[in-house]
Amino acid sequence: MPRRPDGGTAPQRWPLDSDHVLGSESVTETIRGMTMSFILRWLAAFLLLSATFNPGKYNYLGWSRANWPDQMPIILFCGLLLLTGYIIYLRATLRSIGVFGMTLILALAGSLTWVLADLGLLSLDNPTLNTWLGLLALSLVLGIGLSWSLVRRRLSGQADVDDVDE
């Protein structure tokens, strides 16, 4: 039987034993690391989406429309870079949470927006704000999708079928 840190024995391993799921890290360090990891993935998704389109004047779609004849090679190169980012995010998101999970996250974001508007805490009269809220919701979907498999593996201690080679 495995020995517990307090000297006792346990007939089976507990899911949150620090030596089982979390390695040598404490629970607090693990949560802090997972939170920072998610924030970085979400921020990268938000930057990808807002670089492609945003209500301001600096975005890929506006720039490519205005400069297509003069800067076609650089526009195509930047478009392929953005496409690569989207493929990475969408592939990971579809594999980890699927279309149902994506729809559920968007529904949660939409219902939160509705609740805030209904309580008078958020006004939806501004189209610029609505666009940024849409970008925020979509980036949350991509950020959660890219992070979900890692979170599930950390919490359950089980690898995904795709993670067997790691």
N, C-alpha and C positions, 0 to 999 in steps of 0.2 A: 504494500500500500504506500502511496506517496506521502511523504512527511510534509506537514504544514509548517509555516514559519513559526507558529506558536508551539511547536513540538508535538501537536496532535497528529492523528492520521485521518485521512479522508478516503472513503471508499471509491470516490470518483473525483475527477478534476472539476473544479467549479469554473463556469464560463468566464469569470472575470479575474481568475488567478493571474497575478502579474507575471508569473513564469510561463503561463500557458498561452494566453492571447496577446498580451501586451509586451512580451519580452521583458527586458530589464527596466523599461520605462514605468514611471508611476502613471496612474490613471489621469492625474491632472496634466502631466506632460503630454500624454497621448491626446487628450481632448484639445489642448492648446495647439498641438501640431496639426491635428485634423482640421481645426478651425482655420488656422493660418493657410493650410493647404487648400481648403475650400475657397477662402477669400481670394487667393491668388488665381485659382482656376476661374472663379466667377469674374474677377477683374479682367482677366485675359479675354473671356467671352464678351464682356461688355465693350472692351476696346475693339475687338474684332467687329462686332455689330455696329458700333458707333463710327468706326473708320469707314465702314461700307456705306452707311447712311445715317444721317442725323439732321435735325432741323436747322443746324447752323450752315455756314457756307463752306466749311472745310470737311468734305467727305468724298469718298471715291466716286460715287455715282455722279455728283455734281461736277467734279473735276473732269471725269472721263467724257461727259456730255459736252462740256465747254471746250475741251482740248483734243478731241478725237483725231481730227485731221493732222494736227501738228505734232502730237506726242503719242502716236499709236503704239510704238514698241514699248515704251515705259508704262503706258496704260495697260497693255496686255500682260506685261510682267507683273505689275502690282495686282491685277485681277487674278492671275494664277496664284500668287502668294495668298490672297484672301480666300480663294477657292480651296487651297490646301488646308488652311485653318478651318474652314467650314467642314471639309471632309473629315478631318480629325475629330472635331467636336461632335458632328452629327453621327458618325459611325460609333463613337464611344457612348454617346447618349442613347442611341437606338439599341445598342447591345446591353446596356446596363439597366435602363428603365423602360425602354420600349415606347411605342406610340401611346399606349395607355398611360404610362407614367408622365410622359410629356404633356398629354392632355390634362391629366389630373393637376399637375403643377400650374399650368396656365389657368385652369378653372379656379384653383385656390387664389392665384394672383388676381384674377378678374373679380372673384367674390370679395376679396379684401378691398379692392378698389371701390367696389359697389358699396360695401359697408362704410368705408371712410367718406364717400360722397354722400351717402344717406345720413350720416351723422353730422354733416356739414364741415368735416375736417379737411375735405379735399374738393376743389372745384374742378370740374371737367370742361369748363368753357374755353380753356386755352389749348389750341391745337398743338402748340409747341410742347407744352407739358404732357399732353396725351402721347405724343410721339416718344418722349423720353421715358414715360411710364411703360410704353410698349417695348422699348429697347431693354428696360430694366427687367420686365417679365421674361422676355426671350433669353436674356443673358442668365437669368436664374435657372431657366430650364437647362441651358447648355452647361452651366456651372455645376448644377446638381447631377446632371447626367454624366459628366466627366468624373465627378467625385464619388458617385454612389457605389461603384464596385469596390473602391478602396475602403469606404466606410463600412460596407457590409462585411468585407473580409476582416477588418479590424475588430468589429463587434462580435462576429460569429466564430472567428478563428478558422473559417473554411475558405479555401481558395475557389475561385470560379473555374470552370472547365478550361477557359482560355489561359488561366494563370498557372497551369501545371508545370510549365517549363521554367518558371522563375525560381 
